[in-house]
Amino acid sequence: MRDPFQSSFPPNSVVTLTAKPNDGWTFLDWRDNAQGTNPVVQITMTYPKSVRARFGTPITLLPSANGTVTVDPESPLYPYDTPVRIVAKPQDGSYFAGWSGSATGDVNPLPMLVRDANAIISASFLPLPAGRVALTVVPDG
């Protein structure tokens, strides 16, 4: 939100910007022509300016029986549109069967762009049939 609310300003006008996150999001910081982590910032209009407020949200990984789930990179909050990779690793004797919650399908690792607030992700693991083994490939780099 900007105060005053208008699209152009006389030279040297002071504009107050207030970052107000939607439910599930947390204000992280200002980018471009404003800096800092205070959700209220004032800028002086000495030339055309561009200001972005960044918001982040957590990703919750639910514990899974017979395997683990990780997110790469690890972070308490993920800025909107950040690419992440969700990885399911089955324990010995199990295989990865699919995603549930905020993720669907059976692609593993799962590439994802953070766009939903408070994503909750779970992986399903099933016992391997007799005489079978599982292979989980996790690209690094």
C-alpha positions in Angstrom: 0.0 0.0 0.0 1.3 3.5 -0.8 0.4 6.7 0.9 -0.5 9.0 -0.8 -2.2 6.6 -3.3 -1.5 8.0 -6.7 0.5 7.0 -9.8 2.7 10.1 -10.2 4.3 12.4 -7.7 5.8 15.9 -7.7 9.6 16.0 -7.3 10.8 15.4 -3.7 7.5 14.0 -2.6 7.8 11.6 0.3 5.8 8.3 -0.2 5.2 5.9 2.6 5.0 2.2 1.5 3.5 -0.5 3.8 3.9 -4.2 3.1 0.8 -6.1 4.1 1.1 -9.9 3.6 -1.9 -12.1 2.7 -2.8 -15.0 5.1 0.0 -17.6 5.2 2.7 -15.2 4.0 5.3 -13.2 5.9 7.0 -9.9 4.8 10.7 -10.6 4.1 12.2 -7.4 2.7 12.1 -4.6 0.2 13.9 -4.8 -3.1 15.0 -2.4 -5.9 14.7 1.3 -4.8 13.8 0.5 -1.2 15.8 -1.6 1.2 15.4 -3.2 4.6 13.1 -5.5 6.6 10.8 -2.9 8.2 7.4 -3.3 6.6 6.9 0.5 6.5 9.4 2.5 4.4 9.5 6.0 3.1 11.0 7.0 -0.2 11.6 10.4 -1.6 10.6 10.7 -5.3 13.7 12.3 -6.8 13.5 10.2 -10.0 11.2 7.4 -11.3 11.5 4.5 -8.9 10.5 0.8 -8.7 10.0 -0.9 -5.4 9.2 -4.6 -4.7 8.1 -6.1 -1.4 9.1 -9.8 -1.0 7.0 -12.2 0.9 7.7 -15.8 2.1 5.9 -18.8 3.3 6.9 -22.0 5.0 6.8 -25.5 3.4 5.8 -28.2 5.9 7.0 -31.8 5.2 4.9 -34.3 7.0 6.7 -37.3 8.5 6.3 -40.5 6.4 6.5 -44.1 7.4 9.2 -46.1 5.6 11.1 -43.0 4.2 12.1 -39.4 4.5 11.2 -36.2 2.7 13.5 -33.2 2.3 13.3 -29.9 0.5 16.3 -28.3 -1.2 17.3 -25.7 -0.3 16.3 -25.8 3.3 14.8 -22.5 4.7 12.3 -21.5 7.3 10.5 -19.3 4.7 10.5 -19.4 0.9 10.0 -16.3 -1.1 7.2 -16.3 -3.7 8.3 -18.0 -7.0 11.4 -19.6 -5.5 12.3 -22.9 -7.2 12.7 -25.8 -4.7 13.2 -29.5 -5.1 11.3 -32.0 -2.9 13.1 -35.3 -2.5 11.6 -38.6 -1.2 14.0 -41.2 0.0 12.6 -44.7 0.8 14.0 -46.8 3.6 15.4 -50.3 2.8 12.6 -52.6 1.7 10.3 -49.7 0.5 9.8 -47.7 -2.6 8.4 -44.2 -3.3 4.7 -44.4 -4.4 3.7 -40.7 -4.8 3.0 -37.3 -3.3 0.0 -36.0 -1.4 -1.1 -32.7 0.1 0.2 -29.6 -1.8 2.0 -31.9 -4.3 0.7 -34.6 -6.5 2.0 -37.2 -8.9 5.0 -39.5 -8.6 7.9 -37.5 -10.0 10.9 -37.8 -7.6 12.7 -35.4 -7.0 9.8 -33.0 -7.5 10.7 -29.6 -8.9 8.3 -26.9 -7.5 7.9 -23.1 -7.6 6.7 -21.7 -4.3 3.4 -20.0 -5.0 0.9 -21.4 -2.4 0.9 -20.3 1.2 1.7 -22.9 3.8 2.3 -25.8 1.5 2.0 -29.2 3.2 3.7 -32.1 1.5 3.7 -35.8 2.3 5.2 -38.8 0.5 3.8 -42.3 0.4 6.1 -45.3 0.6 5.1 -48.9 0.1 6.8 -52.2 0.8 8.7 -53.7 -2.1 7.4 -56.9 -3.5 9.5 -60.0 -2.8 12.5 -60.2 -5.0 12.4 -56.5 -6.0 14.8 -53.6 -5.2 14.2 -49.8 -5.6 16.5 -47.2 -7.1 16.1 -43.5 -6.1 18.2 -41.1 -8.3 18.8 -37.7 -6.7 20.6 -35.3 -9.1 23.2 -33.1 -7.4 24.1 -30.0 -9.4 
